């Protein structure tokens, strides 16, 4: 395999992270193992996109449903709701509305996922999560309080979003501290929303298979 040509095309600096990891693992530099690690990292990133896709769509819909119980089906245009947001989140929502409002379904994909993550902060406990979280996440453990459920969802959302960004930017994920936590977080959060969807997603994903076959 013409390793040098591939390394040059993709950049020596990019490959150095993988090469150094191989040296730490086997005690010497090895072009073959470095390339295998790069391939494994790229393949794993691509496999993660299916469960992340299902997770993001389901979670943003769940959050939208919770907001709509309190503020109505057209909550994005509800002034009371808009004024309950912090300045940045309000700006984000109004920016998404700037090209016109054609229903929640059309708007949700236009809003960055971090906005939905921010809806899982304690700021919204009293208005949304204490009264409605068990309606939108009916399979969450009954021994957990609404605040505990909301915080667990928020913490998972942060980890998944940061990891998704690394995948999307073609960065190394093999050395991520959260690598083996991301999929369990996806599965649990999705199960709390809909067990059937979680089981279907789990039956179709191939992340777990590749995680069991690390290069180093």
URPEKA-V207652 format. One record per residue. N is the residue number from 0. RES is the residue in one small letter. SS is DSSP state (hx for helix, st for strand, lp for the rest). NEAR is the number of other ideal C-beta (glycine too) atoms within 10 Angstrom. Layout:
BEGIN
n=N res=RES ss=SS near=NEAR
n=N res=RES ss=SS near=NEAR
END
This chain:
BEGIN
n=0 res=x ss=lp near=9
n=1 res=x ss=lp near=9
n=2 res=x ss=hx near=13
n=3 res=x ss=hx near=10
n=4 res=x ss=hx near=9
n=5 res=x ss=hx near=14
n=6 res=x ss=hx near=20
n=7 res=x ss=hx near=11
n=8 res=x ss=hx near=9
n=9 res=x ss=hx near=12
n=10 res=x ss=lp near=9
n=11 res=x ss=hx near=10
n=12 res=x ss=hx near=8
n=13 res=x ss=hx near=14
n=14 res=x ss=hx near=19
n=15 res=x ss=hx near=12
n=16 res=x ss=hx near=16
n=17 res=x ss=hx near=24
n=18 res=x ss=hx near=19
n=19 res=x ss=hx near=13
n=20 res=x ss=hx near=19
n=21 res=x ss=hx near=22
n=22 res=x ss=hx near=14
n=23 res=x ss=hx near=9
n=24 res=x ss=hx near=14
n=25 res=x ss=hx near=11
n=26 res=x ss=lp near=8
n=27 res=x ss=lp near=8
n=28 res=x ss=lp near=11
n=29 res=x ss=lp near=17
n=30 res=x ss=hx near=16
n=31 res=x ss=hx near=10
n=32 res=x ss=hx near=19
n=33 res=x ss=hx near=24
n=34 res=x ss=hx near=19
n=35 res=x ss=hx near=16
n=36 res=x ss=hx near=24
n=37 res=x ss=hx near=22
n=38 res=x ss=hx near=12
n=39 res=x ss=hx near=19
n=40 res=x ss=hx near=22
n=41 res=x ss=hx near=14
n=42 res=x ss=hx near=12
n=43 res=x ss=hx near=19
n=44 res=x ss=hx near=20
n=45 res=x ss=hx near=13
n=46 res=x ss=hx near=19
n=47 res=x ss=hx near=26
n=48 res=x ss=hx near=13
n=49 res=x ss=hx near=14
n=50 res=x ss=hx near=23
n=51 res=x ss=hx near=22
n=52 res=x ss=hx near=12
n=53 res=x ss=hx near=19
n=54 res=x ss=hx near=27
n=55 res=x ss=hx near=18
n=56 res=x ss=hx near=13
n=57 res=x ss=hx near=19
n=58 res=x ss=hx near=26
n=59 res=x ss=hx near=18
n=60 res=x ss=hx near=17
n=61 res=x ss=hx near=21
n=62 res=x ss=hx near=25
n=63 res=x ss=hx near=20
n=64 res=x ss=hx near=17
n=65 res=x ss=hx near=24
n=66 res=x ss=hx near=24
n=67 res=x ss=hx near=18
n=68 res=x ss=hx near=14
n=69 res=x ss=hx near=16
n=70 res=x ss=hx near=19
n=71 res=x ss=lp near=13
n=72 res=x ss=lp near=13
n=73 res=x ss=lp near=13
n=74 res=x ss=hx near=20
n=75 res=x ss=hx near=23
n=76 res=x ss=hx near=15
n=77 res=x ss=lp near=16
n=78 res=x ss=hx near=8
n=79 res=x ss=hx near=11
n=80 res=x ss=hx near=20
n=81 res=x ss=hx near=16
n=82 res=x ss=hx near=8
n=83 res=x ss=hx near=18
n=84 res=x ss=lp near=18
n=85 res=x ss=lp near=11
n=86 res=x ss=hx near=7
n=87 res=x ss=hx near=11
n=88 res=x ss=hx near=19
n=89 res=x ss=hx near=14
n=90 res=x ss=hx near=11
n=91 res=x ss=hx near=18
n=92 res=x ss=hx near=20
n=93 res=x ss=hx near=13
n=94 res=x ss=hx near=12
n=95 res=x ss=hx near=18
n=96 res=x ss=hx near=15
n=97 res=x ss=lp near=9
n=98 res=x ss=lp near=10
n=99 res=x ss=lp near=7
n=100 res=x ss=lp near=13
n=101 res=x ss=lp near=8
n=102 res=x ss=lp near=10
n=103 res=x ss=hx near=17
n=104 res=x ss=hx near=9
n=105 res=x ss=hx near=12
n=106 res=x ss=hx near=20
n=107 res=x ss=hx near=17
n=108 res=x ss=lp near=11
n=109 res=x ss=lp near=14
n=110 res=x ss=lp near=18
n=111 res=x ss=lp near=12
n=112 res=x ss=hx near=18
n=113 res=x ss=hx near=15
n=114 res=x ss=hx near=17
n=115 res=x ss=hx near=21
n=116 res=x ss=hx near=20
n=117 res=x ss=hx near=19
n=118 res=x ss=lp near=22
n=119 res=x ss=lp near=25
n=120 res=x ss=lp near=14
n=121 res=x ss=hx near=11
n=122 res=x ss=hx near=15
n=123 res=x ss=hx near=19
n=124 res=x ss=hx near=16
n=125 res=x ss=hx near=10
n=126 res=x ss=hx near=16
n=127 res=x ss=hx near=23
n=128 res=x ss=hx near=27
n=129 res=x ss=hx near=14
n=130 res=x ss=hx near=14
n=131 res=x ss=hx near=17
n=132 res=x ss=hx near=24
n=133 res=x ss=hx near=16
n=134 res=x ss=hx near=11
n=135 res=x ss=hx near=23
n=136 res=x ss=lp near=26
n=137 res=x ss=lp near=11
n=138 res=x ss=lp near=14
n=139 res=x ss=lp near=21
n=140 res=x ss=lp near=10
n=141 res=x ss=lp near=7
n=142 res=x ss=lp near=6
n=143 res=x ss=lp near=16
n=144 res=x ss=lp near=11
n=145 res=x ss=hx near=17
n=146 res=x ss=hx near=13
n=147 res=x ss=hx near=13
n=148 res=x ss=hx near=20
n=149 res=x ss=hx near=24
n=150 res=x ss=hx near=17
n=151 res=x ss=hx near=19
n=152 res=x ss=hx near=26
n=153 res=x ss=hx near=17
n=154 res=x ss=hx near=14
n=155 res=x ss=hx near=22
n=156 res=x ss=hx near=23
n=157 res=x ss=hx near=15
n=158 res=x ss=hx near=17
n=159 res=x ss=hx near=25
n=160 res=x ss=hx near=17
n=161 res=x ss=hx near=13
n=162 res=x ss=hx near=23
n=163 res=x ss=hx near=20
n=164 res=x ss=hx near=12
n=165 res=x ss=hx near=16
n=166 res=x ss=hx near=20
n=167 res=x ss=hx near=12
n=168 res=x ss=lp near=8
n=169 res=x ss=lp near=12
n=170 res=x ss=lp near=15
n=171 res=x ss=lp near=16
n=172 res=x ss=lp near=18
n=173 res=x ss=lp near=17
n=174 res=x ss=lp near=14
n=175 res=x ss=lp near=17
n=176 res=x ss=lp near=7
n=177 res=x ss=lp near=14
n=178 res=x ss=hx near=16
n=179 res=x ss=hx near=9
n=180 res=x ss=hx near=14
n=181 res=x ss=hx near=24
n=182 res=x ss=hx near=21
n=183 res=x ss=hx near=11
n=184 res=x ss=hx near=20
n=185 res=x ss=hx near=28
n=186 res=x ss=hx near=19
n=187 res=x ss=hx near=17
n=188 res=x ss=hx near=22
n=189 res=x ss=hx near=24
n=190 res=x ss=hx near=18
n=191 res=x ss=hx near=25
n=192 res=x ss=hx near=22
n=193 res=x ss=lp near=17
n=194 res=x ss=hx near=12
n=195 res=x ss=hx near=8
n=196 res=x ss=hx near=15
n=197 res=x ss=hx near=22
n=198 res=x ss=hx near=13
n=199 res=x ss=hx near=13
n=200 res=x ss=hx near=20
n=201 res=x ss=hx near=17
n=202 res=x ss=hx near=7
n=203 res=x ss=hx near=10
n=204 res=x ss=lp near=18
n=205 res=x ss=lp near=14
n=206 res=x ss=hx near=20
n=207 res=x ss=hx near=13
n=208 res=x ss=hx near=9
n=209 res=x ss=hx near=14
n=210 res=x ss=hx near=16
n=211 res=x ss=lp near=7
n=212 res=x ss=lp near=8
n=213 res=x ss=lp near=12
n=214 res=x ss=lp near=17
n=215 res=x ss=lp near=16
END
